[in-house]
Amino acid sequence: MKRSSGTALRRRQTGVTLVVTLVFMVLFLLIAVAMVNSGLINVKVAANQQNAMEARDVAQQAIEQVISDDFTKAPAALSVPVDVSADGKADYVAQVAKPECVASKPMKNVELDLADPDDVSCFVGSNVQNTGIVTAGNNAGNSLCNATQWDVAATVNDAAGTGAAATVHQGVAVRMPTGSACP
């Protein structure tokens, strides 16, 4: 009798192992799919961050190109092509807005350093610009130069379809002759 009851028990259990195995296989498949999707999302996030950083770097490089020239003579908006990959072709075109003079103040003679060649031409009564004319009150100690502050902004929109865009502002201090303060 024991044999017949053991045989009946085995017949009832033959399909359970297959069902449990299939359930675990489905669970492992779902976990694997979730991990792959998570990895793909992380790759997209990293690519978006890289594109945004590259756009900011391009905008900064365009600003550096503009302020390396004498941009204060005739401030104007410019389109600056930037080659990132060093293949001789412009990868981006940055739009640099017209530089804006935001502040100008006269520099005092006491703020200047006679040993600095850039400061020598700003001194009132210096050997370089001594005209022999004595002015009353010496203009409250002002020198012949103004300290000006400029805002230079560049915008980059990626044309390659990544949608990356960046706008960078940079402040620039420029010493200018007194008569040519903020235009």
C-alpha positions in Angstrom: 0.0 0.0 0.0 2.7 2.3 0.6 3.9 2.0 -2.9 0.7 3.0 -4.4 0.4 6.1 -2.2 4.0 7.1 -3.0 3.4 6.7 -6.8 0.2 8.8 -6.6 2.2 11.5 -4.8 4.8 11.6 -7.5 2.3 11.8 -10.2 0.8 15.0 -8.6 4.2 16.7 -8.3 5.6 16.1 -11.8 4.2 19.4 -13.1 5.0 21.6 -10.1 8.7 21.7 -10.7 8.2 22.9 -14.3 5.8 25.7 -13.2 8.2 26.9 -10.4 11.1 26.9 -12.8 9.1 28.9 -15.4 8.1 31.5 -12.8 11.7 32.0 -11.7 12.8 32.3 -15.3 10.2 35.0 -16.0 11.4 36.9 -12.8 15.0 36.7 -13.9 14.1 37.9 -17.4 12.2 40.9 -16.0 15.1 41.8 -13.7 17.5 41.6 -16.7 15.3 43.8 -18.9 15.0 46.3 -16.0 18.8 46.4 -15.7 19.3 46.9 -19.4 16.7 49.7 -19.5 18.4 51.4 -16.5 21.8 51.2 -18.2 20.4 52.7 -21.4 18.8 55.6 -19.4 22.1 56.2 -17.7 24.0 56.3 -21.0 21.4 58.9 -22.3 21.8 61.0 -19.2 25.6 61.0 -19.5 25.4 61.9 -23.2 23.0 64.8 -22.4 25.4 66.1 -19.7 28.3 65.8 -22.0 26.5 67.7 -24.8 25.5 70.5 -22.3 29.0 70.8 -21.0 30.4 70.9 -24.5 27.9 73.7 -25.4 29.0 75.7 -22.3 32.7 75.2 -23.2 32.1 76.3 -26.8 30.3 79.5 -25.5 33.2 80.2 -23.2 35.7 79.7 -26.0 33.7 82.1 -28.2 33.8 84.7 -25.4 37.5 84.3 -25.0 38.0 84.8 -28.8 36.0 88.0 -28.7 37.7 89.5 -25.6 41.2 88.7 -26.9 40.7 91.4 -29.5 40.0 95.0 -28.7 36.2 94.6 -28.5 35.7 98.0 -26.8 36.4 100.0 -29.9 33.3 99.0 -31.8 31.2 96.6 -29.7 29.0 94.5 -32.0 27.2 91.1 -32.0 29.2 88.4 -33.7 28.8 84.8 -34.9 31.9 82.9 -33.9 32.6 79.5 -35.5 34.2 77.0 -33.1 36.0 73.8 -34.1 35.9 71.3 -31.2 37.1 68.2 -33.0 40.2 70.0 -34.5 39.3 68.8 -38.0 39.3 72.2 -39.6 35.5 72.5 -39.7 33.4 74.5 -37.4 31.4 72.1 -35.2 29.4 74.9 -33.5 28.6 78.5 -34.2 28.3 80.6 -31.0 26.2 83.8 -31.1 28.1 86.4 -29.1 25.8 89.3 -28.1 27.0 92.9 -28.3 29.3 93.4 -25.3 27.6 95.8 -22.9 29.5 98.3 -20.7 27.8 98.0 -17.3 29.9 100.3 -15.2 32.7 102.9 -15.5 34.4 104.8 -12.7 37.5 107.1 -12.8 40.6 105.6 -11.4 42.5 107.5 -8.7 46.2 108.1 -9.1 46.8 106.3 -5.7 45.3 103.1 -7.2 48.0 103.0 -9.9 51.5 101.4 -9.7 54.3 103.4 -11.3 56.3 100.2 -11.9 53.5 98.7 -14.0 53.9 99.7 -17.7 50.1 99.7 -18.2 49.6 102.2 -15.3 52.3 104.7 -16.4 50.2 106.2 -19.2 47.3 106.7 -16.7 49.2 108.9 -14.2 48.3 112.6 -14.3 51.6 114.5 -14.5 53.7 111.4 -15.3 56.8 111.7 -17.4 55.1 110.0 -20.3 52.2 112.5 -20.6 53.6 115.6 -18.8 52.4 118.6 -20.7 53.4 121.1 -18.2 49.8 122.2 -17.7 48.8 122.3 -14.1 45.0 121.8 -13.5 43.2 123.2 -10.5 42.5 120.5 -7.9 43.9 117.7 -10.2 40.3 116.5 -10.8 40.0 115.1 -7.2 43.0 112.8 -7.6 41.6 111.1 -10.7 44.0 109.6 -13.2 43.7 109.7 -17.0 42.0 106.3 -17.0 38.6 104.8 -16.2 38.0 101.3 -14.9 35.1 99.8 -16.9 33.2 96.6 -16.4 31.7 94.8 -19.4 29.3 91.9 -19.7 29.9 89.6 -22.7 27.4 86.9 -23.4 27.5 83.9 -25.8 24.7 81.5 -26.7 25.2 78.1 -28.4 22.5 75.9 -29.8 23.6 72.5 -31.0 22.6 72.0 -34.6 23.5 68.3 -34.5 20.1 67.4 -33.1 21.1 66.8 -29.5 19.1 69.8 -28.3 22.0 71.0 -26.1 21.9 74.8 -25.5 23.9 77.1 -23.3 24.2 80.7 -22.5 27.4 82.0 -20.8 28.0 85.5 -19.3 31.4 86.7 -18.5 32.4 89.9 -16.8 35.5 91.7 -18.2 37.3 94.6 -16.6 38.9 96.9 -19.1 41.0 100.1 -18.4 40.1 102.8 -20.9 41.2 106.5 -21.4 38.9 108.9 -19.5 37.2 110.3 -22.6 36.2 106.9 -23.8 34.1 105.6 -20.9 31.1 103.4 -21.5 29.8 104.1 -25.0 
